[in-house]
Amino acid sequence: MKKLKIKTGDTVRVVAGDHKGSEGKVMSVNFEKNKAIVEGVNMVSKHEKPSAKNPQGGIVKKEALIHISNLSLIDSKSGETTRVGYELRDGKKVRVSKKSNEVI
């Protein structure tokens, strides 16, 4: 399984595609497809049949998957996008921001 540098809960910015410039929190990551669902980004309309859970049915807006290559992690201190690296600190492997060289 491939290691992805973006994890659930990270704040990311879309750097390519129709939603370029949008920011949001990663809600889930699909490792098999190298895609993620970002809160409030890549919204699609889905038609739902009436069911016990949703007796009215109708059109529902929800987030769709977006490819990891179109996302860039936002550094919590500077608020700018950054690349991610890995280092051993205190005997543990941690994610490190390439711009600020601080633990993410």
C-alpha positions as CSV (number, residue, x, y, z in Angstrom):
1,M,0.0,0.0,0.0
2,K,1.3,3.4,-1.0
3,K,2.0,6.0,1.8
4,L,0.1,9.3,1.2
5,K,1.3,12.5,2.8
6,I,-2.2,13.9,3.4
7,K,-4.2,12.4,6.3
8,T,-7.7,12.8,7.6
9,G,-8.1,16.0,9.6
10,D,-5.5,18.0,7.6
11,T,-6.3,21.4,6.2
12,V,-5.6,21.5,2.5
13,R,-5.8,23.9,-0.5
14,V,-6.8,22.8,-4.0
15,V,-4.0,23.7,-6.4
16,A,-5.4,22.5,-9.7
17,G,-8.8,21.9,-11.3
18,D,-12.2,23.6,-11.2
19,H,-12.0,24.3,-7.5
20,K,-8.6,25.8,-7.5
21,G,-7.9,28.0,-4.5
22,S,-10.6,26.4,-2.3
23,E,-9.6,25.3,1.2
24,G,-11.1,22.8,3.5
25,K,-10.5,20.0,6.0
26,V,-9.9,16.4,4.8
27,M,-12.9,14.3,5.9
28,S,-11.6,10.9,4.5
29,V,-8.9,9.5,2.3
30,N,-9.3,6.6,-0.2
31,F,-5.9,4.9,-0.4
32,E,-6.8,2.6,-3.3
33,K,-7.8,5.5,-5.6
34,N,-5.3,8.1,-4.2
35,K,-8.2,10.4,-3.6
36,A,-9.7,12.4,-0.7
37,I,-13.0,14.0,0.3
38,V,-12.5,17.6,1.3
39,E,-15.2,19.5,3.3
40,G,-17.0,22.0,1.1
41,V,-14.9,21.3,-2.0
42,N,-16.0,19.5,-5.3
43,M,-19.7,19.6,-4.4
44,V,-21.9,17.4,-6.6
45,S,-25.7,17.0,-6.8
46,K,-26.9,13.4,-6.1
47,H,-30.5,12.3,-6.8
48,E,-31.8,10.2,-3.9
49,K,-34.8,8.0,-3.9
50,P,-37.2,8.3,-0.9
51,S,-36.3,5.9,1.9
52,A,-36.9,5.4,5.6
53,K,-33.9,7.6,6.4
54,N,-34.9,10.3,3.8
55,P,-38.7,10.0,3.2
56,Q,-38.8,13.1,0.9
57,G,-36.0,12.0,-1.4
58,G,-34.8,14.6,-3.9
59,I,-31.5,16.2,-4.9
60,V,-28.8,16.3,-2.2
61,K,-25.5,18.2,-2.4
62,K,-22.5,16.3,-1.2
63,E,-18.7,16.3,-1.5
64,A,-17.1,14.1,-4.2
65,L,-13.6,12.6,-4.3
66,I,-10.7,14.8,-5.5
67,H,-7.2,13.5,-6.4
68,I,-4.4,13.8,-3.9
69,S,-2.1,15.4,-6.5
70,N,-4.5,18.4,-6.7
71,L,-4.2,19.1,-3.0
72,S,-1.5,20.8,-1.0
73,L,-1.2,20.8,2.7
74,I,-1.5,24.2,4.5
75,D,1.1,25.0,7.2
76,S,-0.7,25.8,10.5
77,K,1.7,28.6,11.5
78,S,2.2,30.5,8.2
79,G,-1.1,29.6,6.5
80,E,0.7,28.9,3.2
81,T,0.9,25.7,1.3
82,T,3.8,23.4,2.0
83,R,5.3,20.1,0.9
84,V,5.6,17.3,3.4
85,G,8.7,15.4,4.4
86,Y,9.5,12.8,7.0
87,E,12.2,12.9,9.8
88,L,13.2,10.8,12.8
89,R,12.7,13.0,15.9
90,D,13.1,11.5,19.4
91,G,13.1,8.0,17.8
92,K,9.8,8.5,16.1
93,K,9.0,9.1,12.4
94,V,7.1,12.4,12.1
95,R,5.7,14.5,9.2
96,V,7.6,17.7,8.8
97,S,6.7,20.9,6.9
98,K,9.3,21.6,4.2
99,K,8.9,25.4,4.5
100,S,9.0,25.9,8.2
101,N,10.8,22.6,9.1
102,E,8.3,22.1,12.0
103,V,6.4,19.0,12.9
104,I,2.9,18.8,11.5
